Amino acid sequence: MAKTHIALAGNPNSGKTSTFNVLTGTNQFVGNWPGVTVERKEGIYKKDSEVIIDDLPGIYSLSPYSPEEVVARDYLLSGTPDAIVNIIDGTNLERNLYLTTQLIETGIPVVVAVNMMDIIKKSGKQINLEKLSYALGVPVVGISALKNWGLDKTISEALHLIKKGAEEEVSFPHYDNRLEAALSEIEEVLGSTAQARYSRWYSLKLFERDERAQKDLDLSSIQQKEIGEIIKITEKIFGEDAESLVINERYNFITHLKTLCVVDEDQFKLSISDKIDRVVTNRFLALPIFALIMWLIYYIAIQTIGTMGTDWMNDNLFGDIVPNFVSSTLQSWNVAEWMQSLILDGIIAGVGAVLGFLPQLMVLFLCLALLEDCGYMSRIAFVMDRIFRKFGLSGKSFIPMLIATGCGVPGVMASRTIENEKDRRMTAMLTTFMPCSAKLPIIALIAGAFFPNSSWVAPSAYFVGMGAIVLSGIALKKTRLFAGDPSPFIMELPLYHMPRIGNTLRYTYDHSKAFVKRAGTIIFVSSIVIWFISSYNFSFQSVDENDSILAALGGLIAPLFAPLGWGDWRGAVAAITGLVAKENVIGTFGILYRHTEVAENGVEIWKSLQAAYTPVAGYSFLVFNLLCAPCFAAIGAIHREMADVIWTWRAIIYQCGLAYAVSFIVYQFGHVLFENGAIGIGLILAAIILAAMIYFIVRKPVKKAPTITIEEIKEVKEWQL
Ligand code: GDP
């Protein structure tokens, strides 16, 4: 007789492994799913050797976005499992139930096991399991994998369901009537193309334009066309794309479930975490507290503690010790003059200028790691979600932004978690406005050279980045390209805890290591190139840097930046080399200013900068480099996420355009207000651009499709036919 297969499915950390271990003991077999490196575990149920338990990988949904989701989905639809036991973390119902709705829709019998009941009991909350079962239309059992509560009952419920088999009337989560109407029409079009038990699944997946589902079914062209029309009409009615429409509906269903089933008995007994949250996520206090914390972090990292280290690195290590040692060694070896210049004025000046900022970066990373590990950063995501939502943006965009404070590349990649395509594109386009670690040296340099006594300048860079994201988001959401409701975002707020030393040190070490690695690779090579083209002319003769190839090329583009206040060739070249890697902005200054005067220490760069630009021009330079197109690696990441050349160009043009416009406004206004600059055409232009920007932010959004009823869908459809 064929054995009975029960699949364990659930989110990562829901307690699946613990459950699997209790159910199967030592009778486990571990391998890989075919073709991928995702682990596959199978075991024999301890109390019945005819029952095989299959442990699926931890997943959040059945959309085919990750290898884990794909193997789980393929396996479920393969017909092997007779039932699914869905382990959900009861302390985190909303997020876990998202997968539950999809599992039920596969048509396979599902038993929901609400895990962590031991914690729920202690917390004073109560989940009404009967109501949950009623509303989901499947059996629900409360379990604790840790204490072995309810596990055998779960399996016996599953076996009972399997026995009942076809007699059982299957019910699915019920969504908005207009969506339901569309789904039943798709089911009709499908007819017998999909097995009856999977027809709900396929109608939903086809509605979401899921490519794998389309491939699985091998639809005729007439079917494809009809389904395409149903989707288009429904999208028109809801005014949003099909995929996000389904996601919204799932979350609406879940929110309703939660209010129905969860009772907070002890509302007045607040935990310490709750008490802290009352303050830090308070409607009015949250943002000022966040601003204060970020100011403090930048103050510590850039203005005070981190600076001591950086000063030492710049003044002594790379200003004195290393150059002197290398110089005397090279001289004693009688190394050719040009080689000495390459090593001293190129590599050490370029790489050294960048590495000098390592202490400030390390302190910044350490502070960010502490905030992250103690649980504060997730509060900020929560607070930002509330604000973003008011403007029609998704709070999900904040997570990529947080990641981008380390490096824009993973930041952009993190936008993949946003299901709504428009929001995803917008996030990929805006995320790199955040100051990443490579931009930090630019911030520190400008703050140190022009504003040594103003502690607001360095943190202001963080807020300029964030402001650019939020305001761009608001303005872009009002355009046709990005209009639509935001992706829903439900996040868990972990309890606060003392930061773990190991975690914070590892975070700091990993990020610092990446920075040093870049200095040793891409910055190293760039420094050689920059040294060469700033030391030679087009006939490859060694010349003064003002006659060099770089000066000639820089001179061509420099006038472009003159309206921003820093139109000399050195600034222009620094900004352009920043495209290769943002650290190059500093590396380039390091090399160029070392040519003009033999620097005693790093502060010489400050002096040269002060001589070249006014403070407002310096700030305008900072703003431009913060906002303009990121480095090539991040542009590559944007291209991968957009999967479209035109969209990638749109992103680059938007970023550079915004950077130019904001720096122009900063310089023109700042120069008149703070540096007694003359009022002229520049200021008028800046005022016009500023007014245009404000208009795009405050204007009314493009019209969304009106909401109409199910009867009207039919009318629209008839009218279309
Ligand atoms: P998986 O990622 O879904 O496989 O989850 P694990 O089985 O690894 O569990 C994640 C964490 O939750 C582990 O630290 C477990 O010890 C803990 N855990 C699992 N089930 C329970 C439970 O019922 N109660 C409590 N208190 N902790 C649990």
Boltz pocket constraint, residues with backbone or C-beta under 6 A from the ligand:
constraints:
  - pocket:
      binder: B
      contacts: [[A, 10], [A, 11], [A, 12], [A, 13], [A, 14], [A, 15], [A, 16], [A, 17], [A, 18], [A, 19], [A, 58], [A, 115], [A, 116], [A, 117], [A, 118], [A, 119], [A, 143], [A, 144], [A, 145], [A, 146], [A, 147]]
      max_distance: 6.0
